[in-house]
Amino acid sequence: MTTEEQHKLLEEEMKLYKPFLAYTADAILDQDVSQYPIFIVHKQGINVGIPLETDHIKGQKLINASSLEEFVTKQLVETSRVDDFKAIYKDPKDNLCLFVVEDGGASFVFIPRK
């Protein structure tokens, strides 16, 4: 499967979660928690971020809410790479930043909020 096919599959899977994630991103932004919300998408427990209650969503994913600041603190993003990350980070009012953890590793993916 190509990267583009994987991205489309992920975006399709995340349709159920988008309204809830958009609401959560707005709360993170509005409460000045961070200007860089990150949602960790995984299938089993992970010790980063705050687990979101997604039981009301009929999906297969677990999601934690986090931020760039926590990723730096936990050394998932190196301090020297923060400016690079900010340069590629897409506007959180239009996009959701996902950190997708899968068997083969992890990667950042941006998907439209709508």
Backbone bond lengths (Angstrom), bond angles and torsions (degrees), N, CA, C in turn:
res aa  C-N    CA-C-N  psi(-1)  N-CA   C-N-CA  omega(-1)  CA-C   N-CA-C  phi
1 M - - - 1.450 - - 1.523 108.78 -
2 T 1.312 116.64 133.00 1.456 120.67 -179.24 1.529 110.21 -75.74
3 T 1.317 115.48 165.12 1.462 120.80 178.00 1.525 109.89 -61.28
4 E 1.309 116.97 -40.22 1.467 120.66 179.52 1.536 110.95 -63.72
5 E 1.324 116.89 -41.03 1.463 120.85 177.72 1.525 111.10 -65.03
6 Q 1.332 116.29 -40.07 1.464 120.72 177.86 1.526 110.55 -63.25
7 H 1.344 115.98 -41.50 1.458 121.20 -179.45 1.527 110.04 -63.64
8 K 1.334 117.78 -43.28 1.468 121.30 179.17 1.525 111.19 -65.04
9 L 1.316 117.02 -39.81 1.462 121.20 177.63 1.529 110.70 -63.33
10 L 1.326 116.56 -44.59 1.464 121.07 178.09 1.524 110.11 -61.71
11 E 1.324 116.85 -45.76 1.464 119.98 -179.19 1.530 110.38 -61.20
12 E 1.318 117.18 -38.55 1.468 120.99 177.14 1.534 110.13 -64.32
13 E 1.334 117.37 -45.21 1.470 121.48 179.09 1.527 111.57 -62.05
14 M 1.322 116.91 -32.78 1.459 120.52 -174.45 1.528 113.41 -84.04
15 K 1.331 118.41 -5.87 1.470 121.09 -179.80 1.530 111.88 -53.43
16 L 1.314 116.42 -41.27 1.464 120.41 -179.32 1.528 112.14 -64.86
17 Y 1.321 116.41 -30.38 1.458 121.77 -174.01 1.529 113.54 -90.23
18 K 1.325 117.36 -20.65 1.467 120.76 -171.22 1.530 114.79 -52.44
19 P 1.336 119.99 -49.29 1.472 118.05 -178.90 1.534 112.47 -59.22
20 F 1.317 117.01 -41.96 1.467 121.37 179.97 1.528 110.81 -67.22
21 L 1.331 117.13 -42.04 1.467 120.43 179.57 1.525 111.10 -67.76
22 A 1.326 117.16 -37.70 1.468 120.44 177.75 1.526 109.88 -63.33
23 Y 1.326 116.69 -43.40 1.459 121.79 177.23 1.528 110.58 -59.89
24 T 1.330 116.20 -44.82 1.463 121.25 -179.56 1.529 110.98 -66.88
25 A 1.327 117.15 -41.21 1.468 120.64 177.58 1.526 110.21 -60.83
26 D 1.334 116.82 -42.85 1.467 120.19 178.22 1.523 111.05 -60.98
27 A 1.327 117.49 -40.18 1.465 120.61 178.69 1.526 110.62 -63.71
28 I 1.321 116.75 -42.22 1.470 121.22 178.57 1.520 110.46 -62.18
29 L 1.329 116.32 -43.21 1.466 121.36 -179.90 1.526 111.28 -70.37
30 D 1.329 117.06 -48.71 1.468 121.80 -175.36 1.523 113.04 -65.39
31 Q 1.326 116.74 -31.18 1.458 120.60 -179.35 1.529 111.88 -92.03
32 D 1.331 116.49 10.36 1.468 123.09 179.12 1.522 113.21 54.28
33 V 1.328 116.53 33.32 1.458 120.78 174.18 1.523 108.48 -70.16
34 S 1.336 115.86 -44.13 1.463 121.82 179.51 1.518 108.91 -165.16
35 Q 1.311 115.32 152.04 1.467 120.76 171.70 1.521 110.38 -93.30
36 Y 1.346 115.88 1.09 1.467 122.03 -176.39 1.531 110.72 -132.83
37 P 1.356 116.94 69.40 1.462 118.28 177.07 1.528 111.21 -68.16
38 I 1.315 115.39 142.28 1.464 122.50 178.29 1.529 107.25 -132.04
39 F 1.320 115.84 133.93 1.460 120.72 176.80 1.522 109.05 -109.26
40 I 1.313 115.44 123.33 1.461 121.51 -179.21 1.527 107.17 -91.55
41 V 1.321 115.79 119.43 1.459 122.22 -178.58 1.522 106.98 -105.71
42 H 1.339 116.05 123.31 1.456 119.88 -175.54 1.523 110.16 -151.36
43 K 1.309 116.67 174.06 1.466 121.16 -179.68 1.523 112.59 -112.71
44 Q 1.325 116.23 -12.31 1.455 119.26 177.31 1.521 108.48 -141.79
45 G 1.319 116.57 165.38 1.449 121.52 -174.66 1.520 114.27 -49.22
46 I 1.320 115.18 142.46 1.456 121.85 177.92 1.519 107.11 -141.78
47 N 1.319 116.59 144.92 1.457 121.44 -172.40 1.528 111.82 -98.94
48 V 1.312 116.36 47.69 1.463 121.81 176.64 1.526 106.80 -139.03
49 G 1.315 116.21 135.02 1.453 120.33 177.96 1.513 113.02 78.35
50 I 1.309 113.52 -174.24 1.462 121.91 -179.19 1.525 107.77 -109.69
51 P 1.333 117.01 122.37 1.469 119.02 178.64 1.531 110.91 -60.64
52 L 1.314 116.14 133.01 1.458 121.16 177.55 1.521 109.29 -94.11
53 E 1.308 115.68 142.81 1.463 121.18 177.29 1.521 107.60 -78.41
54 T 1.312 116.34 102.20 1.463 121.16 -178.91 1.523 111.77 -114.18
55 D 1.335 116.84 18.66 1.464 120.62 -179.55 1.530 112.02 -59.59
56 H 1.333 116.91 -29.46 1.461 121.10 -179.31 1.529 112.34 -75.24
57 I 1.321 117.23 -8.52 1.459 122.37 178.78 1.523 107.53 -101.73
58 K 1.295 117.02 131.74 1.469 121.18 -175.56 1.530 112.00 -85.42
59 G 1.323 116.64 46.33 1.458 120.78 179.57 1.514 111.76 -107.49
60 Q 1.323 114.95 177.13 1.460 121.56 -176.67 1.531 112.89 -104.22
61 K 1.308 117.74 2.22 1.461 121.18 -173.13 1.526 111.75 -101.42
62 L 1.308 114.85 150.79 1.458 122.24 168.19 1.524 105.71 -103.62
63 I 1.315 116.51 144.16 1.466 119.70 -177.05 1.519 109.62 -136.47
64 N 1.325 114.93 133.91 1.456 122.50 174.17 1.525 107.90 -115.04
65 A 1.318 116.67 143.77 1.457 121.98 174.84 1.522 108.64 -94.83
66 S 1.322 115.80 133.55 1.454 120.80 -179.81 1.528 108.43 -144.50
67 S 1.326 115.23 -164.65 1.462 120.73 -178.80 1.521 109.46 -154.03
68 L 1.298 115.11 164.80 1.462 120.01 175.74 1.523 110.24 -57.76
69 E 1.323 116.53 -39.70 1.457 120.13 -178.49 1.530 111.56 -59.88
70 E 1.329 117.21 -42.61 1.461 119.60 178.03 1.525 110.94 -67.79
71 F 1.325 117.04 -38.63 1.465 120.24 178.70 1.525 110.91 -61.37
72 V 1.326 116.68 -35.98 1.469 120.47 176.99 1.526 109.83 -70.60
73 T 1.326 116.85 -46.07 1.464 121.24 179.45 1.522 111.71 -58.01
74 K 1.330 116.62 -40.64 1.473 121.28 -178.87 1.530 112.12 -89.17
75 Q 1.321 115.34 7.70 1.471 123.31 175.43 1.535 113.11 61.00
76 L 1.326 116.10 31.63 1.461 120.70 172.47 1.534 110.28 -84.28
77 V 1.330 114.96 -25.63 1.465 122.48 170.14 1.519 105.83 -124.35
78 E 1.320 115.58 123.72 1.467 120.09 -179.30 1.525 110.25 -67.79
79 T 1.315 116.73 143.81 1.456 122.26 179.34 1.528 110.87 -53.84
80 S 1.318 116.51 -38.91 1.464 120.88 -179.02 1.533 112.70 -68.93
81 R 1.338 117.61 -12.48 1.474 121.68 -177.66 1.532 113.03 -106.36
82 V 1.326 117.21 3.70 1.460 120.68 -177.13 1.525 111.21 -60.23
83 D 1.331 118.05 -45.48 1.463 120.23 -179.97 1.523 111.40 -63.49
84 D 1.341 117.20 -37.20 1.468 120.83 176.31 1.527 110.38 -63.16
85 F 1.334 116.19 -42.96 1.457 120.61 179.34 1.526 110.29 -62.80
86 K 1.323 116.87 -46.42 1.463 120.71 -179.81 1.531 111.13 -60.75
87 A 1.333 116.50 -33.85 1.468 120.68 -179.31 1.536 111.94 -67.77
88 I 1.332 117.97 -32.08 1.465 120.01 -179.63 1.526 112.96 -95.48
89 Y 1.339 116.69 -13.17 1.465 121.30 -178.86 1.519 108.97 -64.27
90 K 1.313 116.44 128.00 1.464 120.95 -178.91 1.521 110.10 -89.50
91 D 1.318 116.41 152.72 1.462 123.50 -177.58 1.533 110.93 -49.21
92 P 1.335 117.85 118.01 1.463 120.65 -177.19 1.528 113.70 -68.87
93 K 1.313 118.15 -9.89 1.469 120.56 174.71 1.531 110.53 -78.35
94 D 1.342 116.20 -19.92 1.462 121.34 -178.29 1.522 113.52 -113.75
95 N 1.334 117.06 -22.02 1.463 122.16 -173.85 1.519 111.69 -134.63
96 L 1.321 115.05 156.07 1.458 121.97 172.59 1.517 108.16 -108.76
97 C 1.317 116.83 132.38 1.460 122.07 176.75 1.521 108.04 -93.72
98 L 1.331 115.63 117.08 1.453 121.36 179.67 1.521 109.23 -111.06
99 F 1.310 115.70 137.84 1.461 122.37 170.03 1.513 104.29 -109.38
100 V 1.317 115.95 103.35 1.455 122.10 -171.92 1.525 109.12 -94.25
101 V 1.329 115.60 117.83 1.458 122.16 179.79 1.526 107.53 -103.91
102 E 1.335 114.88 118.02 1.463 120.88 179.66 1.516 108.75 -129.73
103 D 1.314 115.48 174.78 1.463 120.56 -178.99 1.520 112.71 -52.77
104 G 1.310 116.75 -39.94 1.453 121.15 -175.81 1.515 114.93 -84.24
105 G 1.318 118.68 0.70 1.461 120.75 -179.51 1.516 111.01 140.14
106 A 1.323 115.21 -152.47 1.461 121.03 -177.99 1.516 109.49 -147.01
107 S 1.336 115.68 150.91 1.461 119.72 178.64 1.526 110.07 -155.12
108 F 1.316 114.87 156.22 1.458 121.54 175.08 1.519 108.51 -87.11
109 V 1.335 114.97 137.68 1.457 121.68 177.60 1.529 106.80 -138.16
110 F 1.316 116.21 137.47 1.466 121.06 175.16 1.502 107.66 -109.66
111 I 1.349 116.24 130.59 1.459 120.53 176.25 1.513 108.78 -127.06
112 P 1.333 117.03 149.09 1.480 119.58 178.25 1.525 110.88 -62.76
113 R 1.317 115.66 144.44 1.470 120.22 179.26 1.525 111.68 -68.29
114 K 1.305 117.40 -26.56 1.478 120.43 -176.96 1.497 111.15 -111.73
